[in-house]
Amino acid sequence: MKVEVNGNSKKLSTICKETCGLVGIGQCASEPISAPTSSPTSKPDIDCEDKSKEFKIDVDGTGTIRSKDCDWVASKKKSKRREYCKEKVEVNGNNKNLPKICKETCGLLGKGECAFLKDS
C-alpha cells in the first residue's frame, strides 16, 4: 500500500517499518509469512442413531398410511430410502421430517443433520 508523505508517494512498509514487520510485511519482517492452511475438520458431535419410535408414513405415495420404524426404512432399496427421507411423517400427532427421526438411515444418504455420514 502506498501513502503520500510531503507530496511524495511511498510504500507504507518503508515508513512504518517496525509495525509492518510485526505482521510480516516489508524489510523488518523476521520471516516470510506463509499462506494460512486449512484446519482439519472433524465430524460434528451429534447423536446420529436412529430413534426406535414408530411413525406414520405414506408408504406408496397414494395416501396409504402405515405405522413403520427406521429399521423398515433402512430395509428398503436406496432409491426408496431417498424418497422417504424427503418426507414428513407423523409422530405422536406431530409432523416431523423423517431425517429428524431416522438420523443414521437418512444421514447415510446425505440427508438431515447427519448428512456427513454419507462421506464416511
VENUR-V675205 format. One record per residue. PHI is phi in whole degrees, 0 to 359 (999 if undefined). PSI is psi in whole degrees, 0 to 359 (NA if undefined). OMEGA is omega in degrees with one decimal (NA if undefined). Layout:
phi=(PHI	PHI)
psi=(PSI	PSI)
omega=(OMEGA	OMEGA)
This chain:
phi=(999	253	230	260	230	51	82	250	272	225	292	300	291	274	270	251	302	294	297	296	296	296	256	83	241	85	288	263	291	289	205	299	266	273	297	297	259	284	284	296	260	242	290	300	271	234	282	251	276	294	279	273	284	275	217	259	220	284	281	231	79	245	99	282	266	225	275	221	222	294	299	296	299	297	280	277	299	305	297	290	301	302	299	298	289	265	267	263	233	257	233	51	83	249	275	223	289	304	298	283	257	260	299	288	303	283	299	295	261	84	247	80	292	256	302	297	295	300	270	266)
psi=(137	146	161	128	118	41	358	143	125	152	136	326	341	340	314	61	311	314	312	326	328	333	12	24	141	188	347	6	131	320	151	144	129	162	148	146	152	142	147	140	143	160	143	153	80	144	113	26	143	140	150	1	154	155	163	131	147	106	340	6	4	10	7	103	129	155	126	178	180	328	321	313	314	335	350	162	155	317	321	319	317	316	309	323	355	351	162	146	165	126	117	41	359	141	131	152	135	323	345	339	312	67	314	312	312	327	323	344	3	22	143	188	345	24	335	343	336	328	357	NA)
omega=(178.9	176.6	179.9	178.9	-178.9	178.0	179.8	177.5	-179.7	174.9	179.0	-178.0	176.2	179.4	-177.5	-172.6	-175.5	-179.7	178.9	177.8	179.0	179.2	173.7	-179.6	174.0	-173.1	179.2	178.7	-177.5	176.0	-177.5	179.3	179.9	178.7	179.3	176.0	179.2	178.5	176.0	179.1	177.0	-180.0	179.4	178.8	-176.3	174.4	-176.9	177.6	173.5	176.6	-174.9	-176.4	176.9	177.5	177.3	-175.2	173.3	-171.0	-176.4	178.5	-179.5	178.7	176.9	-175.4	178.9	173.5	-178.7	176.1	-176.0	176.6	178.7	179.4	-177.8	-178.1	-177.2	176.1	-176.4	-178.7	178.6	178.2	178.1	179.6	-178.4	-177.1	174.4	-172.6	169.2	178.1	179.7	177.3	179.8	177.4	179.5	176.2	178.7	173.9	-177.3	178.5	175.7	-178.0	179.9	-172.9	-178.8	-178.3	-179.7	177.9	178.6	176.6	-179.9	-178.3	174.2	-175.1	178.0	-178.8	179.6	178.9	-179.1	-176.9	-175.8	NA)
